[in-house]
Amino acid sequence: MKFKFSADDVIAEKRTTQGNINLIKRWLFAADEKYVPSKLSDEFIVLFLLSCNNDIDVTKKTITAYYKLRKDAPELFDDRTSEREDIQKALNTLRMVSIPNRTDENYQVVYLSLKDTDSSNFELNPVMKASLMLIDIEHHNSPPDGVMFLADMKGFGFLHAFKLNPISLKKYFNYLGEGIPTQFKGMHLMNGNYFVDQLLSILKVFMASDLIKRVIIHQVGWNPEEAFPKKCLPKELGGDLESEDVLCERTLPLFKDREYFWKAEEELRKSVLK
């Protein structure tokens, strides 16, 4: 699995050390969990170390959770390609944007909004799957120090809420909280309404309290500049960037560029389970 950054570059920036990487390598080689690979690239290990502030024990737990949660949620992590019909439908239903600028804290920003408000075209699992693919896209470059989501819920209604699957939502948010190789800094849901509030009520049933605190609903009129710098916002939200449609169109080719990573990542996971 290749990346556009090198572990040596990250070490040179004093964000981690070769010693930390070697500690994880030795642990992987002797790991008891059958679903955890015995070998990972230095760059992939770096992602986990940075997400855990170089705490070795926490890094081990996160790598273990990463592979267990992916094994247990094939609907979210297997056969990830933008060529799939359901992923194409998800990309036509929602604007999914990897914001080109990072925050001053070096956080990646993922922006989502409904492009097609017809609930008959909304399917939860492909939407969640594609949003997680967006995080992988940004990891391809210099590792961020966290990820923040901004979702404009305008147009989200009863029939959308009716399609929400608590089991799938649990898997999705458990991954964000326990297994993602970056720090989940929060999800801001703007233009909230009664149905968005019901979504949060569903999440509270199975999400840890520290995780649920990072999912924040904002009512109509909230200014996203309270949480995001203008350099990370589309012009519709008063930001310095181009329109959300232009940003979305510029993000779509990035899915193609990352296809080989998703294939290699799945092949590695499946080879361990044989």
Buried (B, 14 or more C-beta within 10 A) or exposed (E): BEBEBEBEEBBEEEBBEEEBBEBBBEBBEEBEEEBBBEEBBBBBBBBBBBBBEBEBEBBBBBBBBBBBBBBBBEBBBBBBBBEBEBBBBBBEBBBBBBBBBBBEEEBBBBBBBBBBBEBEBBBBBBBBBBBBBBBBBBBBEBBBBBBBBBBBBEBBBEEBBEEBBEEBBBBBBBBBBBBBBBBBBBBBBBBBBEBBEBBBEBBEEBBEEEBBEBBBBBEEEBEBEEBBBBBBBBBBBEBEBBEBBEBBEEBEEBBEEBBEBBBEBBEBBEEBEE
